[in-house]
Every structure is written in structure tokens, then in C-alpha cells.
Amino acid sequence: MPTPSFLQKIVARTEAVARIAALSQPVVFTNGVFDVLHRGHAVYLARARELGASLVVALNTDASARRLGKGADRPLNNEQDRAAVMAALESVSLVTWFDEDTPLQLVAEIRPAVLVKGGDYDMAKLAEARLVESYGGRALAIAFVQGYSTSALVQRIRAAG
């Protein structure tokens, strides 16, 4: 059986800069764990994609995600599985990972035209937002779709079990 073509959107960090340079410009960048993909994520990513010609999503590695303190058993889906689901989305142009606590170094390497975060972030406090703005890019927060949260979904599943 042939490999699904969307898996070609997944690239190692070492290949990310070269692959992103070949994408249609301007490039929009966002990042996160995206552990259990839900409607809120899908809407957020589609809105992010509308801000440019390509959307790059950087996922926290499993180790990086565990350091976020969301629970000892998180992420529920490993980084390869999360990347595959993310790459399957029409709005996503490329998927890679970062192992640090923030994507600052990756943003410095990629230099996206637009940095997007979820509405719960104060963009003025993010070093990566200041970096993008320092070279003339834009840093924006996109409002969440109310009622959708991976942590709340995980709690509901646990309570039902």
C-alpha cells in the first residue's frame, strides 16, 4: 500500500528551513502540542492559514510537551502520530517539531512573515512575537472557538470511565 501523500508535509527540524523557503510566501507560523485534535484546533488552523500563503505548524516534542505540566500521561498521542494528524489537514503546509520549552530558536531560523498564537496568549509577553516584529513581521492572537479544550475533553473522558 502506498504511503499517504500528506506525510510528505512532515519534516525533521534539520530540514525545516530549506523546505519552508520553498513554500509559497508569506509563511504563517504557529506551534503547540495539539495532542487530541478537535474542532477548535481545526478552526484556529484554518484561520491562521488565511493570514498567508502557507502555514507551518511546529509541534512540541513529547519531552517538551511533558515539561508543560499538563499531566504525567500527556501527551496522549506521541509526536509522530500528532504530526501525521496535523499534516492531514488541508490548511497545514508543513509540520516540524521543537524540543525546547518555546519555539524561539525555530522562529529565528524560519523567520515567518506572521506568527500566530491562540487567544489566551499575551503577544506582548512572547519573545518570539517580539522577534518576528523586529524584522517587520506580524504577531497575532486568534480567538479560541469557545467550548473546545483538549484538557477539558481528557477530563470528560476520564470521568466517563
DSSP file (Angstrom, degrees, kcal/mol; ACC not computed):
  #  RESIDUE AA STRUCTURE BP1 BP2  ACC     N-H-->O    O-->H-N    N-H-->O    O-->H-N    TCO  KAPPA ALPHA  PHI   PSI    X-CA   Y-CA   Z-CA
    1    1 A M              0   0    0      0, 0.0     2,-0.0     0, 0.0     0, 0.0   0.000 360.0 360.0 360.0 132.2    0.0    0.0    0.0
    2    2 A P        -     0   0    0      0, 0.0     3,-0.1     0, 0.0     0, 0.0  -0.286 360.0-101.6 -69.3 153.6    1.5    3.4   -0.9
    3    3 A T        -     0   0    0      1,-0.1     2,-0.0     2,-0.1     0, 0.0  -0.549  44.6-102.2 -71.7 134.6    2.4    6.0    1.7
    4    4 A P    >   -     0   0    0      0, 0.0     3,-1.4     0, 0.0     4,-0.2  -0.346  26.6-130.4 -58.8 137.6   -0.3    8.7    2.0
    5    5 A S  G >  S+     0   0    0      1,-0.3     3,-1.9     2,-0.2     4,-0.2   0.781 100.6  70.4 -63.8 -28.4    1.0   11.9    0.3
    6    6 A F  G >  S+     0   0    0      1,-0.3     3,-1.9     2,-0.2    -1,-0.3   0.766  83.5  71.9 -63.6 -22.0    0.2   14.1    3.2
    7    7 A L  G X  S+     0   0    0     -3,-1.4     3,-1.4     1,-0.3    -1,-0.3   0.708  81.7  72.6 -65.9 -17.6    3.1   12.5    5.2
    8    8 A Q  G <  S+     0   0    0     -3,-1.9    -1,-0.3     1,-0.3    -2,-0.2   0.668  84.2  68.6 -68.8 -15.4    5.4   14.4    2.8
    9    9 A K  G <  S+     0   0    0     -3,-1.9    86,-2.8    -4,-0.2     2,-0.5   0.612  81.6  90.0 -76.7 -12.0    4.5   17.6    4.7
   10   10 A I  B <   +a   95   0A   0     -3,-1.4     2,-0.4    84,-0.2    86,-0.2  -0.762  57.7 174.7 -91.7 124.0    6.3   16.3    7.9
   11   11 A V        -     0   0    0     84,-2.9    86,-0.3    -2,-0.5     5,-0.1  -0.969  32.7-111.1-132.2 145.8    9.9   17.3    8.0
   12   12 A A    >>  -     0   0    0     -2,-0.4     3,-1.5    84,-0.1     4,-0.9  -0.336  37.3-109.9 -64.9 153.6   12.7   16.9   10.6
   13   13 A R  H >> S+     0   0    0      1,-0.3     3,-0.7     2,-0.2     4,-0.6   0.858 118.7  60.1 -53.7 -38.0   13.8   20.1   12.2
   14   14 A T  H 34 S+     0   0    0      1,-0.2    -1,-0.3     2,-0.1     4,-0.2   0.744 111.3  39.6 -66.1 -23.0   17.1   19.9   10.3
   15   15 A E  H <> S+     0   0    0     -3,-1.5     4,-2.2     1,-0.1    -1,-0.2   0.510  92.2  91.8 -99.7  -8.0   15.3   20.1    7.0
   16   16 A A  H <X S+     0   0    0     -4,-0.9     4,-2.9    -3,-0.7     5,-0.3   0.895  81.1  51.7 -61.0 -47.2   12.6   22.6    8.0
   17   17 A V  H  X S+     0   0    0     -4,-0.6     4,-2.1     1,-0.2    -1,-0.2   0.926 113.4  44.4 -59.2 -46.8   14.4   25.8    7.0
   18   18 A A  H  > S+     0   0    0     -4,-0.2     4,-0.9     1,-0.2    -1,-0.2   0.913 116.0  46.7 -64.7 -43.0   15.1   24.6    3.4
   19   19 A R  H  < S+     0   0    0     -4,-2.2     3,-0.4     1,-0.2     4,-0.3   0.882 112.0  50.6 -67.6 -37.6   11.6   23.2    3.0
   20   20 A I  H >< S+     0   0    0     -4,-2.9     3,-1.5     1,-0.2    -1,-0.2   0.878 103.0  59.9 -68.8 -36.9    9.9   26.3    4.3
   21   21 A A  H 3< S+     0   0    0     -4,-2.1    -1,-0.2    -5,-0.3    -2,-0.2   0.793 103.8  52.8 -59.6 -27.6   12.0   28.5    1.9
   22   22 A A  T 3< S+     0   0    0     -4,-0.9    -1,-0.3    -3,-0.4    -2,-0.2   0.534  91.1 100.3 -86.4  -7.2   10.4   26.6   -0.9
   23   23 A L  S <  S-     0   0    0     -3,-1.5    31,-0.1    -4,-0.3     2,-0.1  -0.346  88.9 -87.6 -75.5 158.3    6.8   27.2    0.3
   24   24 A S        -     0   0    0     29,-0.2    29,-0.1     2,-0.1    -1,-0.1  -0.430  65.9 -88.7 -61.5 139.2    4.5   29.9   -1.1
   25   25 A Q  S    S+     0   0    0     28,-0.1     2,-0.1    -2,-0.1    -1,-0.1  -0.731  98.4  50.8-102.3 150.9    5.1   33.2    0.7
   26   26 A P  S    S-     0   0    0      0, 0.0    27,-2.3     0, 0.0    28,-1.6   0.487  75.5-152.9 -81.3 151.3    4.1   34.7    3.0
   27   27 A V  E     -b   54   0A   0     26,-0.2    87,-1.8    25,-0.2    86,-1.3  -0.766   3.7-156.0 -93.9 133.2    4.6   31.9    5.6
   28   28 A V  E     -bc  55 114A   0     26,-2.8    28,-3.1    -2,-0.4     2,-0.4  -0.886  12.5-159.7-104.3 139.2    2.4   31.8    8.7
   29   29 A F  E     +bc  56 115A   0     85,-2.7    87,-2.8    -2,-0.4     2,-0.3  -0.961  17.9 160.6-123.8 136.5    3.8   30.0   11.8
   30   30 A T  E     -b   57   0A   0     26,-2.2    28,-2.4    -2,-0.4     2,-0.3  -0.952  13.2-165.8-143.3 166.9    2.1   28.6   14.8
   31   31 A N  E     +b   58   0A   0     85,-0.5     2,-0.3    -2,-0.3    28,-0.2  -0.961  20.7 120.6-149.0 164.0    3.1   26.0   17.4
   32   32 A G  E     -b   59   0A   0     26,-1.8    28,-1.6    -2,-0.3    33,-0.1  -0.945  63.1 -86.4 163.3-177.8    1.6   23.8   20.1
   33   33 A V        -     0   0    0     -2,-0.3    -1,-0.1    26,-0.2    32,-0.1   0.899  40.1-171.5 -82.1 -45.3    1.1   20.3   21.4
   34   34 A F        +     0   0    0     -3,-0.1     3,-0.3     2,-0.1    52,-0.1   0.941  18.1 166.7  49.7  55.2   -2.1   19.6   19.5
   35   35 A D        +     0   0    0      1,-0.3     2,-0.6    41,-0.0    -1,-0.1   0.962  67.1  17.5 -69.4 -57.1   -2.5   16.4   21.5
   36   36 A V  S    S-     0   0    0     40,-0.1    -1,-0.3    41,-0.0     2,-0.1  -0.923  89.0-137.2-119.2 103.1   -6.1   15.5   20.7
   37   37 A L        +     0   0    0     -2,-0.6     2,-0.2    -3,-0.3    -2,-0.0  -0.366  32.7 168.6 -66.4 132.6   -7.2   17.4   17.7
   38   38 A H    >>  -     0   0    0     -2,-0.1     4,-2.1   110,-0.0     3,-0.6  -0.793  51.2 -83.5-136.1 178.5  -10.7   18.9   17.9
   39   39 A R  H 3> S+     0   0    0      1,-0.3     4,-2.6    -2,-0.2     5,-0.3   0.858 123.8  57.7 -55.1 -40.5  -12.9   21.4   16.1
   40   40 A G  H 3> S+     0   0    0      1,-0.2     4,-2.4     2,-0.2    -1,-0.3   0.907 107.9  47.1 -58.7 -42.3  -11.4   24.4   17.9
   41   41 A H  H <> S+     0   0    0     -3,-0.6     4,-2.9     2,-0.2     5,-0.3   0.933 110.8  51.9 -63.0 -45.6   -8.0   23.4   16.6
   42   42 A A  H  X S+     0   0    0     -4,-2.1     4,-2.0     1,-0.2    -2,-0.2   0.901 112.9  44.3 -60.3 -42.8   -9.3   22.9   13.1
   43   43 A V  H  X S+     0   0    0     -4,-2.6     4,-2.5     2,-0.2    -1,-0.2   0.929 113.5  51.0 -67.3 -45.3  -10.9   26.4   13.0
   44   44 A Y  H  X S+     0   0    0     -4,-2.4     4,-2.4    -5,-0.3    -2,-0.2   0.925 112.1  46.5 -56.9 -47.6   -7.9   28.0   14.6
   45   45 A L  H  X S+     0   0    0     -4,-2.9     4,-2.4     2,-0.2    -1,-0.2   0.874 111.4  51.2 -67.0 -37.9   -5.5   26.4   12.0
   46   46 A A  H  X S+     0   0    0     -4,-2.0     4,-1.5    -5,-0.3    -1,-0.2   0.908 111.6  47.9 -65.1 -41.1   -7.8   27.4    9.1
   47   47 A R  H  < S+     0   0    0     -4,-2.5     4,-0.4     2,-0.2    -2,-0.2   0.898 111.2  51.0 -65.9 -39.5   -8.0   31.0   10.3
   48   48 A A  H >< S+     0   0    0     -4,-2.4     3,-1.7     1,-0.2    -2,-0.2   0.929 107.7  52.9 -62.0 -44.9   -4.2   31.0   10.7
   49   49 A R  H >< S+     0   0    0     -4,-2.4     3,-1.6     1,-0.3    -1,-0.2   0.828  98.9  63.9 -60.8 -33.7   -3.7   29.7    7.1
   50   50 A E  T 3< S+     0   0    0     -4,-1.5    -1,-0.3     1,-0.3    -2,-0.2   0.639  90.8  68.1 -66.3 -13.3   -5.9   32.5    5.8
   51   51 A L  T <  S+     0   0    0     -3,-1.7    -1,-0.3    -4,-0.4     2,-0.3   0.480 114.7   1.3 -85.8  -2.9   -3.3   35.0    7.0
   52   52 A G  S <  S-     0   0    0     -3,-1.6   -25,-0.2    -4,-0.2   -27,-0.1  -0.887  80.3 -90.8-161.4-169.2   -0.8   33.9    4.4
   53   53 A A  S    S+     0   0    0    -27,-2.3     2,-0.3    -2,-0.3   -29,-0.2   0.708 105.5  25.5 -91.0 -22.9    0.0   31.6    1.5
   54   54 A S  E     -b   27   0A   0    -28,-1.6   -26,-2.8   -31,-0.1     2,-0.5  -0.983  65.4-147.0-141.8 149.7    1.4   28.7    3.7
   55   55 A L  E     -b   28   0A   0     -2,-0.3    38,-2.6   -28,-0.2    39,-1.5  -0.978   9.9-166.8-122.5 122.1    1.0   27.5    7.2
   56   56 A V  E     -bd  29  94A   0    -28,-3.1   -26,-2.2    -2,-0.5     2,-0.5  -0.919   5.4-163.1-105.3 128.8    3.8   25.9    9.2
   57   57 A V  E     -bd  30  95A   0     37,-2.6    39,-2.1    -2,-0.5     2,-0.6  -0.961   1.5-162.5-114.6 123.8    3.0   24.1   12.4
   58   58 A A  E     -bd  31  96A   0    -28,-2.4   -26,-1.8    -2,-0.5     2,-0.3  -0.925  12.2-153.9-105.2 121.4    5.7   23.3   14.9
   59   59 A L  E     -bd  32  97A   0     37,-3.1    39,-2.1    -2,-0.6     2,-0.2  -0.713  19.8-114.1 -94.1 142.3    4.8   20.6   17.4
   60   60 A N  E     - d   0  98A   0    -28,-1.6    39,-0.2    -2,-0.3    41,-0.1  -0.563  38.1-118.4 -64.0 134.2    6.3   20.3   20.9
   61   61 A T     >  -     0   0    0     37,-2.1     4,-2.8    -2,-0.2     5,-0.2  -0.228  32.5 -99.1 -62.2 168.2    8.2   17.1   21.0
   62   62 A D  H  > S+     0   0    0      1,-0.2     4,-2.3     2,-0.2     5,-0.2   0.917 126.3  49.4 -57.7 -43.3    6.9   14.6   23.6
   63   63 A A  H  > S+     0   0    0      1,-0.2     4,-1.4     2,-0.2    -1,-0.2   0.919 112.2  47.4 -63.3 -44.0    9.6   15.7   26.0
   64   64 A S  H  4 S+     0   0    0      1,-0.2     4,-0.5     2,-0.2    -1,-0.2   0.904 111.3  51.6 -63.6 -41.8    8.8   19.3   25.5
   65   65 A A  H ><>S+     0   0    0     -4,-2.8     3,-1.4     1,-0.2     5,-0.5   0.897 105.8  54.7 -63.2 -40.5    5.1   18.7   25.9
   66   66 A R  H ><5S+     0   0    0     -4,-2.3     3,-1.4     1,-0.3     5,-0.3   0.853 100.9  60.1 -62.7 -33.1    5.6   16.8   29.2
   67   67 A R  T 3<5S+     0   0    0     -4,-1.4    -1,-0.3     1,-0.3    -2,-0.2   0.644  88.3  74.6 -69.5 -13.4    7.5   19.8   30.6
   68   68 A L  T < 5S-     0   0    0     -3,-1.4    -1,-0.3    -4,-0.5    -2,-0.2   0.625 103.4-126.1 -75.5 -12.2    4.4   22.0   30.1
   69   69 A G  T < 5 +     0   0    0     -3,-1.4     3,-0.1    -4,-0.3    -3,-0.1   0.810  64.4 137.4  76.4  31.1    2.8   20.3   33.1
   70   70 A K  S   <S-     0   0    0     -5,-0.5     2,-0.2     1,-0.3     3,-0.1   0.521  78.2 -56.9 -85.5  -4.9   -0.5   19.1   31.6
   71   71 A G    >   -     0   0    0     -5,-0.3     3,-1.6     3,-0.1    -1,-0.3  -0.454  48.3 -94.8 137.2 149.8   -0.2   15.8   33.3
   72   72 A A  T 3  S+     0   0    0      1,-0.3    -1,-0.1    -2,-0.2    -6,-0.0   0.779 122.1  49.4 -63.2 -28.0    2.1   12.8   33.7
   73   73 A D  T 3  S+     0   0    0     -3,-0.1    -1,-0.3    -7,-0.0    -7,-0.0   0.312  92.7 142.7 -96.5   9.7    0.3   10.9   30.9
   74   74 A R    <   +     0   0    0     -3,-1.6    -3,-0.1    -8,-0.1     2,-0.1  -0.788  44.0  47.3-101.5 146.2    0.3   13.7   28.4
   75   75 A P        -     0   0    0      0, 0.0     4,-0.1     0, 0.0    -9,-0.0   0.504  67.0-167.4 -74.4 151.2    0.7   13.9   25.5
   76   76 A L  S    S+     0   0    0     -2,-0.1     2,-0.4     1,-0.1    -2,-0.1   0.867  78.2  50.3 -72.4 -37.2   -1.7   11.1   24.9
   77   77 A N  S    S-     0   0    0      1,-0.0    -1,-0.1   -42,-0.0   -41,-0.0  -0.867  93.8-119.6-103.1 135.1   -0.6   10.8   21.3
   78   78 A N     >  -     0   0    0     -2,-0.4     4,-2.8     1,-0.1     5,-0.2  -0.209  30.7-100.8 -71.8 167.0    3.1   10.6   20.5
   79   79 A E  H  > S+     0   0    0      1,-0.2     4,-2.0     2,-0.2     5,-0.1   0.813 120.9  52.1 -61.2 -34.0    4.8   13.3   18.4
   80   80 A Q  H  > S+     0   0    0      2,-0.2     4,-2.0     1,-0.2    -1,-0.2   0.914 112.7  45.0 -68.5 -41.7    4.8   11.1   15.2
   81   81 A D  H  > S+     0   0    0      2,-0.2     4,-2.2     1,-0.2    -2,-0.2   0.907 112.8  50.6 -68.3 -41.2    1.1   10.5   15.5
   82   82 A R  H  X S+     0   0    0     -4,-2.8     4,-2.3     1,-0.2    -1,-0.2   0.898 110.5  50.6 -62.2 -39.6    0.3   14.1   16.3
   83   83 A A  H  X S+     0   0    0     -4,-2.0     4,-2.9    -5,-0.2    -1,-0.2   0.898 108.6  51.5 -65.0 -40.8    2.4   15.2   13.2
   84   84 A A  H  X S+     0   0    0     -4,-2.0     4,-1.3     2,-0.2    -2,-0.2   0.923 111.6  45.9 -63.5 -44.6    0.5   12.8   10.9
   85   85 A V  H  < S+     0   0    0     -4,-2.2     4,-0.5     2,-0.2     3,-0.2   0.923 114.7  48.5 -64.5 -43.1   -2.9   14.0   12.0
   86   86 A M  H >< S+     0   0    0     -4,-2.3     3,-1.5     1,-0.2     6,-0.3   0.925 109.4  52.2 -61.9 -45.6   -1.7   17.6   11.7
   87   87 A A  H 3< S+     0   0    0     -4,-2.9    -1,-0.2     1,-0.3    -2,-0.2   0.770  99.5  64.8 -64.3 -25.8   -0.2   17.0    8.2
   88   88 A A  T 3< S+     0   0    0     -4,-1.3    -1,-0.3    -3,-0.2     2,-0.2   0.667  80.9 101.1 -71.9 -15.5   -3.5   15.5    7.0
   89   89 A L  S X  S-     0   0    0     -3,-1.5     3,-1.1    -4,-0.5    -3,-0.0  -0.520  72.8-138.5 -74.9 135.8   -5.3   18.9    7.4
   90   90 A E  T 3  S+     0   0    0      1,-0.2    -1,-0.1    -2,-0.2    -3,-0.0   0.839 101.0  57.4 -59.9 -35.9   -5.8   20.8    4.3
   91   91 A S  T 3  S+     0   0    0    -49,-0.1     2,-0.5   -37,-0.1    -1,-0.2   0.677  90.4  86.5 -72.4 -17.2   -4.8   24.1    5.9
   92   92 A V    <   +     0   0    0     -3,-1.1   -36,-0.2    -6,-0.3     3,-0.1  -0.738  47.8 178.9 -94.5 127.9   -1.4   22.9    7.0
   93   93 A S        +     0   0    0    -38,-2.6     2,-0.3    -2,-0.5   -37,-0.2   0.787  69.4   2.3 -93.2 -33.4    1.5   23.2    4.6
   94   94 A L  E     - d   0  56A   0    -39,-1.5   -37,-2.6    -8,-0.0     2,-0.4  -0.989  58.2-155.9-158.2 145.0    4.3   21.7    6.7
   95   95 A V  E     +ad  10  57A   0    -86,-2.8   -84,-2.9    -2,-0.3     2,-0.2  -0.986  22.6 152.2-128.1 135.8    4.8   20.2   10.1
   96   96 A T  E     - d   0  58A   0    -39,-2.1   -37,-3.1    -2,-0.4     2,-0.3  -0.810  30.3-118.2-144.0-173.4    8.0   20.0   12.2
   97   97 A W  E     - d   0  59A   0    -86,-0.3     2,-0.3   -39,-0.3   -37,-0.2  -0.858   9.4-159.0-129.7 162.8    9.0   19.8   15.8
   98   98 A F  E     - d   0  60A   0    -39,-2.1   -37,-2.1    -2,-0.3   -34,-0.2  -0.988   4.7-164.3-139.5 142.5   10.9   21.7   18.5
   99   99 A D        +     0   0    0     -2,-0.3   -39,-0.1   -39,-0.2    -1,-0.1   0.552  62.3  93.4-101.7 -11.9   12.3   20.3   21.7
  100  100 A E  S    S-     0   0    0      2,-0.2   -39,-0.2     1,-0.1    -2,-0.1  -0.183  90.2-106.3 -74.3 173.6   12.8   23.5   23.6
  101  101 A D  S    S+     0   0    0    -41,-0.1    -1,-0.1     1,-0.0   -41,-0.0   0.797 105.9  23.2 -72.4 -28.2   10.3   25.0   26.0
  102  102 A T  S    S-     0   0    0     25,-0.0     3,-0.4    26,-0.0     4,-0.2  -0.906  79.2-122.1-131.0 161.8    9.4   27.7   23.5
  103  103 A P  S  > S+     0   0    0      0, 0.0     4,-2.9     0, 0.0     5,-0.3   0.203  73.4 119.2 -87.7  18.5    9.8   27.8   19.7
  104  104 A L  H  > S+     0   0    0      1,-0.2     4,-2.3     2,-0.2     5,-0.2   0.895  75.0  45.6 -53.4 -49.0   12.0   31.0   19.8
  105  105 A Q  H  > S+     0   0    0     -3,-0.4     4,-1.7     1,-0.2    -1,-0.2   0.903 113.9  49.2 -64.1 -40.8   15.1   29.4   18.2
  106  106 A L  H  > S+     0   0    0      2,-0.2     4,-2.7     1,-0.2     5,-0.3   0.910 110.0  51.3 -64.5 -42.1   13.0   27.8   15.5
  107  107 A V  H  X S+     0   0    0     -4,-2.9     4,-3.0     1,-0.2    -1,-0.2   0.901 107.9  53.3 -60.8 -40.6   11.2   31.1   14.8
  108  108 A A  H  < S+     0   0    0     -4,-2.3    -1,-0.2    -5,-0.3    -2,-0.2   0.869 113.0  44.1 -61.8 -36.6   14.7   32.7   14.5
  109  109 A E  H  < S+     0   0    0     -4,-1.7    -2,-0.2    -5,-0.2    -1,-0.2   0.887 121.1  37.9 -74.4 -40.5   15.7   30.1   11.9
  110  110 A I  H  < S-     0   0    0     -4,-2.7    -2,-0.2    -5,-0.1    -3,-0.2   0.861  83.0-159.4 -81.6 -38.6   12.5   30.2    9.9
  111  111 A R     <  -     0   0    0     -4,-3.0   -84,-0.2    -5,-0.3    -3,-0.1   0.961  16.9-160.7  54.2  59.4   11.7   33.9   10.1
  112  112 A P        -     0   0    0      0, 0.0   -84,-0.1     0, 0.0     3,-0.1  -0.297  22.6-131.9 -67.3 154.8    8.0   33.6    9.2
  113  113 A A  S    S+     0   0    0    -86,-1.3    25,-2.7     1,-0.2     2,-0.4   0.810  94.1  29.5 -72.3 -31.4    6.1   36.7    8.0
  114  114 A V  E     -ce  28 138A   0    -87,-1.8   -85,-2.7    23,-0.2     2,-0.5  -0.997  64.7-162.2-136.2 131.9    3.3   36.0   10.5
  115  115 A L  E     -ce  29 139A   0     23,-2.8    25,-2.9    -2,-0.4     2,-0.4  -0.957  16.5-169.2-109.7 129.6    3.4   34.4   14.0
  116  116 A V  E     + e   0 140A   0    -87,-2.8   -85,-0.5    -2,-0.5     2,-0.3  -0.964   9.7 172.2-124.6 137.6    0.0   33.2   15.3
  117  117 A K  E     - e   0 141A   0     23,-2.0    25,-2.8    -2,-0.4   -85,-0.1  -0.883  39.7 -86.1-132.6 166.3   -0.9   32.0   18.8
  118  118 A G  E >   - e   0 142A   0     -2,-0.3     3,-2.0    23,-0.2    25,-0.2  -0.295  46.7-100.7 -70.9 160.4   -4.2   31.2   20.5
  119  119 A G  T 3  S+     0   0    0     23,-1.6    24,-0.1     1,-0.3    -1,-0.1   0.576 114.5  69.7 -61.4 -12.8   -6.3   33.9   22.1
  120  120 A D  T 3  S+     0   0    0     22,-0.2     2,-0.4     2,-0.1    -1,-0.3   0.506  82.3  93.5 -85.1  -2.0   -5.1   33.1   25.6
  121  121 A Y  S <  S-     0   0    0     -3,-2.0     2,-0.9     3,-0.0     3,-0.1  -0.726  71.4-139.3 -93.2 139.1   -1.6   34.4   24.9
  122  122 A D    >   -     0   0    0     -2,-0.4     3,-2.0     1,-0.2     4,-0.4  -0.855  16.2-160.1 -90.8 103.1   -0.5   37.9   25.6
  123  123 A M  G >  S+     0   0    0     -2,-0.9     3,-1.2     1,-0.3     6,-0.2   0.799  85.6  64.5 -59.4 -30.8    1.6   38.5   22.5
  124  124 A A  G 3  S+     0   0    0      1,-0.2    -1,-0.3    -3,-0.1     6,-0.0   0.724 101.8  51.2 -65.5 -20.3    3.5   41.4   24.2
  125  125 A K  G <  S+     0   0    0     -3,-2.0     2,-0.5     4,-0.0    -1,-0.2   0.519  88.5  97.1 -93.7  -6.6    5.0   38.9   26.6
  126  126 A L    <>  -     0   0    0     -3,-1.2     4,-1.9    -4,-0.4     3,-0.3  -0.741  59.9-155.4 -92.2 123.1    6.2   36.4   24.0
  127  127 A A  H  > S+     0   0    0     -2,-0.5     4,-2.2     1,-0.2    -1,-0.2   0.862  97.3  55.6 -60.5 -36.5    9.9   36.7   23.0
  128  128 A E  H  > S+     0   0    0      2,-0.2     4,-2.3     1,-0.2    -1,-0.2   0.843 105.0  52.4 -68.5 -31.2    9.1   35.1   19.6
  129  129 A A  H  > S+     0   0    0     -3,-0.3     4,-2.4     2,-0.2    -1,-0.2   0.925 109.9  48.1 -67.2 -44.2    6.5   37.7   18.9
  130  130 A R  H  X S+     0   0    0     -4,-1.9     4,-1.7     1,-0.2    -2,-0.2   0.891 111.0  52.3 -62.3 -38.7    9.0   40.5   19.6
  131  131 A L  H  X S+     0   0    0     -4,-2.2     4,-0.9     2,-0.2    -2,-0.2   0.949 110.0  46.7 -61.9 -49.9   11.5   38.7   17.3
  132  132 A V  H ><>S+     0   0    0     -4,-2.3     5,-2.6     1,-0.2     3,-0.8   0.915 113.8  48.4 -60.3 -43.9    9.0   38.5   14.4
  133  133 A E  H ><5S+     0   0    0     -4,-2.4     3,-1.5     1,-0.2    -1,-0.2   0.810 100.5  67.6 -66.6 -28.7    8.1   42.1   14.8
  134  134 A S  H 3<5S+     0   0    0     -4,-1.7    -1,-0.2     1,-0.3    -2,-0.2   0.780 105.8  40.4 -64.7 -26.7   11.8   43.1   15.0
  135  135 A Y  T <<5S-     0   0    0     -4,-0.9    -1,-0.3    -3,-0.8    -2,-0.2   0.187 130.6 -89.9-107.4  17.7   12.2   42.2   11.3
  136  136 A G  T < 5S+     0   0    0     -3,-1.5    -3,-0.2     1,-0.2    -2,-0.1   0.492  84.2 130.3  94.8   4.3    8.9   43.6   10.1
  137  137 A G      < -     0   0    0     -5,-2.6     2,-0.4    -6,-0.2    -1,-0.2  -0.233  54.9-112.8 -81.3 177.1    6.7   40.5   10.6
  138  138 A R  E     -e  114   0A   0    -25,-2.7   -23,-2.8    -2,-0.0     2,-0.5  -0.886  17.7-160.9-113.4 144.5    3.3   40.4   12.3
  139  139 A A  E     +e  115   0A   0     -2,-0.4     2,-0.3   -25,-0.2   -23,-0.2  -0.988  21.6 173.7-124.9 121.1    2.4   38.6   15.5
  140  140 A L  E     -e  116   0A   0    -25,-2.9   -23,-2.0    -2,-0.5     2,-0.5  -0.922  28.3-141.1-131.1 149.9   -1.3   38.0   16.1
  141  141 A A  E     -e  117   0A   0     -2,-0.3     2,-0.5   -25,-0.2   -23,-0.2  -0.935  18.6-151.6-105.9 134.2   -3.5   36.2   18.6
  142  142 A I  E     -e  118   0A   0    -25,-2.8   -23,-1.6    -2,-0.5   -22,-0.2  -0.914  25.0-111.7-106.6 129.5   -6.5   34.4   17.1
  143  143 A A        -     0   0    0     -2,-0.5     2,-0.1   -25,-0.2    -1,-0.0  -0.252  33.4-114.6 -59.6 142.0   -9.6   34.0   19.4
  144  144 A F        -     0   0    0      1,-0.1     2,-0.7  -101,-0.0    -1,-0.1  -0.378  23.9-111.1 -71.0 153.7  -10.4   30.5   20.5
  145  145 A V    >   -     0   0    0   -105,-0.1     3,-1.1     3,-0.1  -105,-0.1  -0.821  47.0-116.4 -81.8 117.2  -13.6   28.8   19.5
  146  146 A Q  T 3  S+     0   0    0     -2,-0.7     3,-0.1     1,-0.2    -1,-0.0  -0.229  91.6  29.7 -61.7 141.7  -15.5   28.7   22.8
  147  147 A G  T 3  S+     0   0    0      1,-0.2     2,-0.5  -107,-0.0    -1,-0.2   0.474  92.7 105.2  93.3   3.8  -16.2   25.3   24.3
  148  148 A Y    <   +     0   0    0     -3,-1.1     2,-0.3  -110,-0.1    -1,-0.2  -0.970  32.1 144.5-123.9 125.0  -13.3   23.3   22.9
  149  149 A S     >  -     0   0    0     -2,-0.5     4,-2.3     1,-0.1     5,-0.2  -0.941  41.4-145.4-155.8 130.6  -10.3   22.3   25.0
  150  150 A T  H  > S+     0   0    0     -2,-0.3     4,-2.7     2,-0.2     5,-0.2   0.927 104.9  51.6 -62.7 -43.7   -8.1   19.2   24.9
  151  151 A S  H  > S+     0   0    0      1,-0.2     4,-2.1     2,-0.2    -1,-0.2   0.906 111.4  46.9 -61.1 -42.0   -7.6   19.3   28.7
  152  152 A A  H  > S+     0   0    0      2,-0.2     4,-2.2     1,-0.2    -1,-0.2   0.888 111.9  51.4 -66.2 -38.4  -11.4   19.5   29.3
  153  153 A L  H  X S+     0   0    0     -4,-2.3     4,-2.3     2,-0.2    -2,-0.2   0.916 109.3  49.7 -63.8 -43.7  -12.0   16.7   26.8
  154  154 A V  H  X S+     0   0    0     -4,-2.7     4,-2.4     1,-0.2    -2,-0.2   0.905 110.3  51.0 -62.1 -41.7   -9.5   14.5   28.5
  155  155 A Q  H  X S+     0   0    0     -4,-2.1     4,-2.3     2,-0.2    -1,-0.2   0.907 109.6  50.1 -61.9 -42.0  -11.2   15.2   31.9
  156  156 A R  H  X S+     0   0    0     -4,-2.2     4,-1.7     2,-0.2    -2,-0.2   0.904 110.8  49.3 -63.8 -40.9  -14.6   14.3   30.4
  157  157 A I  H  X S+     0   0    0     -4,-2.3     4,-1.1     1,-0.2    -2,-0.2   0.928 112.2  48.0 -63.9 -44.7  -13.2   11.0   29.0
  158  158 A R  H  < S+     0   0    0     -4,-2.4     3,-0.4     1,-0.2    -2,-0.2   0.891 110.5  51.4 -63.2 -39.8  -11.7   10.1   32.4
  159  159 A A  H  < S+     0   0    0     -4,-2.3    -1,-0.2     1,-0.2    -2,-0.2   0.836 108.5  51.5 -67.4 -31.6  -14.8   11.0   34.3
  160  160 A A  H  <        0   0    0     -4,-1.7    -1,-0.2     1,-0.2    -2,-0.2   0.723 360.0 360.0 -76.3 -21.6  -16.9    8.7   32.0
  161  161 A G     <        0   0    0     -4,-1.1    -1,-0.2    -3,-0.4    -2,-0.2   0.467 360.0 360.0 -80.9 360.0  -14.5    5.8   32.5
